């Protein structure tokens, strides 16, 4: 067994254990010995992606594709990076290329379902998820996506069912833990939700869904953050397109009310009050995000100081 193979095997074992940060060094050792190892570039891209180092992840993913353009999995890695960079259309293009290469690849249909869900295209997402379920009905990630889709619809019974199914297959599955945490939080059991969030983060400290759950728990315990959290959850449930229409609609209603106040000949105090309320809404929406982020970062820092973490 040569050094290249041993380093690659060690990196893959660390990745399977969820220790993506530690897998980076052996992967770099592989690439030092063999710069044209497409699989090592792809693995490195996935590790960087899990650390939210998106620029480096994109570079490694594109390098892997350049070395082996017929590998569908490399396209899916790049699609995941582009999705987190908010480049949804380009991400869908990469998924489409992966499906052309492997039409019956459940991971490709699952990736399309996730991206379309983020775009707010629930119909398209549901169709792609259905295809993934046909191809891999017992896959943990596919079942977890059923839970995520149900979460955005507010169907907590389905979320719980999906979470239990995932955890029965793998009790340490991060997505399953997070989904069950969402169920507990919705049932006003933040302490149990916190334990599930910590369990997920102990497995993958940089998991965005687990960090989001931790943030949600923090928000529900604070009236200021709680308002922002509920508003943010509403926008997420609506999806990008409908959320934009909602925000524009609020502005249109404000302008209509302002003009109606002027035409009705009401005292200037009414117009001033209306403008003040609208500006308060705008300032709150912008400032709350900054304040809440700092609150969450403080909470996460405290959590990571916990010896049990």
C-alpha positions, 0 to 999 in steps of 0.5 A: 500500500503506497503513501498516496493510497494510505493518505487518501484512505485516512482522509476518506475515513475522517470524512465518513466520521464527519471530521472534515477539518482533519481530512484536509491535511492528508488530502493535501498530502495526496495532491502533493504527490499526485496533483492530478488526482481528481477524487482528492480535489473533489474530496478537498472541495467537500471538506472546504465546503463543510467549513464554508470556505466556498472560494477554495471549495469552488476552485477544487471542485472545478479542478476535479471536473477539469480532470474528469469531466464525465464524473457526475459526483464532481458536478454535484459537489460544484452544484452544492458550492454554487447553491451556497453562493446563491448561484442557483441557476448555475447550480441547477446547470451542474445538476442537469449535467450530472443527470445527463451523465447518470440519469438514475443517480438519486444524489443528482435528483436529490440535489435538484430537489434541494436547490429548487426548494431553496428557490421556492419552487415547491412543485419542481422540488417535490417532483425531483424528490419523488424521483430520488425516492423512487431510486433510493427509498431507504437513503438517509439523505433522501428521507431527510430532505422529505423532512426539510420539505415538510418543515417549510410547509409547516407539516410537523407530523411529517417532519417527525416521521422523517426524522424518526426514519432517518434516526432509526437508520443512523442514530448519529445522522446530523440531519435527523438530529436537527429535524427532531430538534425542530420538532421539539422546538415547535412543541415548546421544548427548547431544552430537548431541542438544545440537546439535539442541536449540540449532538448534531454539532458535536458530530459536525461543528460547522453544519449550517442546519444545526447552527441554524437550529441553535440560533432558533433556540436562542431566538425563541428565548429573547423577545427581540430576536424572537420577532426577527426569527419569526419574520425570517422563518416566514420569509424562508417558508415563502421562498425567494420569489414570494418573499420578494413579492411580500417585501415589495407589497409592504412597500406598496401598501406603505406608499398607498397609505401615505398617499391616502393620508395626504388625500384625506387631508389628515393632520401631518401627524398621521403621515409622520407616524406612518413614515416612522412606523415604516422606517422602524420596520426597515431599521429593525429588519436590517439591524436585527440581523446584525444584533441576532448574529452577534447573539448567536455567535456568543451563544455558539462560543459558549457552547464550544467552551462546554467540555461536553461539546 
